[in-house]
Amino acid sequence: MGRTWILVAHEAGARLFANDGIGQGLALVQSIDHPEGRARDRDIDSDRPGRSFRKNSGDPRRASMGQSESPHDRVVSDFSRTLANKLRHGRVQNQFDRLVLVAPPRFLGLLRSALDGPTSQLVIGSVDKDLATSTEAELIQHLGEAIVI
């Protein structure tokens, strides 16, 4: 059957577990803290968007430049890409054969979009709940939705 990695993540951190089959339980592979995920926009990026002259309008007043994503959203997106790279590296090193993702719905979407094609093909299930602070027993209970442990 092979080894299954289970990534349990949210914006402020992640835990990566391994399972080697039914009845084997979960073994913690790595714990990843991401305190920036708890920070507020003002704590992350103290600079406000710049100002610009309006082009071709003949109006010399300045207009503010908006941001397409907030500083917090940018930090969270970067973290999802970091986790996706860890999973890609594990796949390339043949450290797992199957993958289960557990994260709140929004972060789960970011993770899925950050995965490369071959890694995303190894995803056998997902749980769209924030279980990052759950105990191992609670995790096993919730993972029953995606995999038999």
N, C-alpha and C positions, 0 to 999 in steps of 0.2 A: 504494500500500500504506500509506503514512503512517509516522509516527514511533512507535517503541515505546520506552517508558521501562522500565528494568529497575532495580528497587529491590533492592539487596543489603544486608540488615540483620541485626543481632543486638542484644542488649541494650545493648551499649556503643557503638553507632554504626551508621552506614549510609553507603552510597555509592549515588548515583543516576546511572545511565548512560542514554544515548540511543543508539538504533540506527535508521538511516534505510533499512535494507534489507539484503538478502543481499550479503555481501562488503564491507559498509561498516564492520564492526568496532564497537567500543564507544567512545563519547565520554563522558568524565566530565562530568556536569552539576553535581553538588554532592557534597561530602563533609561528613557531619554527625557530629561527635564527641559522645558522650554518656557522659562518665566516670562519672556517677552509676550507670550500669548495672553497673559493676564494684564498686561499694561494697557493703559488708556491711550487714545490718540495723542493727547497733549504731552504724555510722558515719552512717547516714541519719537515724535517729530515736532519739535517746538517751533520750527519755521513755518510760517504761513505761506500759502501760495503766493507767487510773485505778482507783479503788476506789469502790464504791457501797454504800449500805445496801440490804439485801434488802427489797423492798416486799411488804407484805401477808403476811409470814411471821411476824411477831412476834419475829423474831430480830434483836437489835441489832448482831450482828457484821457486819463488812463482807465483801463478796464482790468478787473481782477481776473487772474487765471485760475480756473478750477482744477481740482484733482479728480481723476477718474476712479481712484480707489483710495480709501482712507489709509492712514499709516498702519492701523491695526490690521486691516484686511490684507495689506501688503505683507506684513510680518507673518500672518497666518498662512497666506499662500506660499511664502518662502519655506515655511516649516513643512507644509504638505509636500513640496518638491524635495526637501531634504529626506523626508521619510520614504518617498517614492524611490529616491536614489539608493537608500539603504536596502530597500527590497530588491531593486534591480541588481545591486551588487551581490546580495545573497543568492539570487537566482543564477547569476553568472558563475558563482562559486559552487553551484549545486548544493546549497545548504538546505533547500526545501523543494518539495515537489508540488505542493498545493498551498494556497493562501486564503485566509479568511480575514476580512476587514471589519473592525468594530469601531464605530465613531458616530457622533451626532450627525444628523442628516446633512447639514451644510458642509461640515468638514469631510464627511464621507464622499460627497460629490467632488470636493477639491482633490482628495486622495485619488479617486478613480480617474479624474482627468489628468493627474500628474504621472500616472503609471505609463510606462512604455508598453508597446503592444505585446511582446512576449510575456512580460510579467502580468499584465492584465488577463491574459489567457489562463493563468494559473489560479485566478480567483474562483473558488468554488462556492463561496457564500459570503454574505455580509449581514451585519446587524446594525441597524441605524438607531443606536441608543448611546448615550454618554455613560459608559461603564468604566471610565478611566480610573476611578477610585474604588471600584468594586473588589471584593476579596476573590480569591481563586475559586472558592465554592460558588459564589454568586456568578462569576464569569462562566463557569461550566454549565450552570443552570440556564443562563441566557444563550450560550453558544449552541444549546440543543436546537435552536431555530435554524442553525446553519451547518452543524457538524456533530457527529457523535464522538464524545471524548471518552 
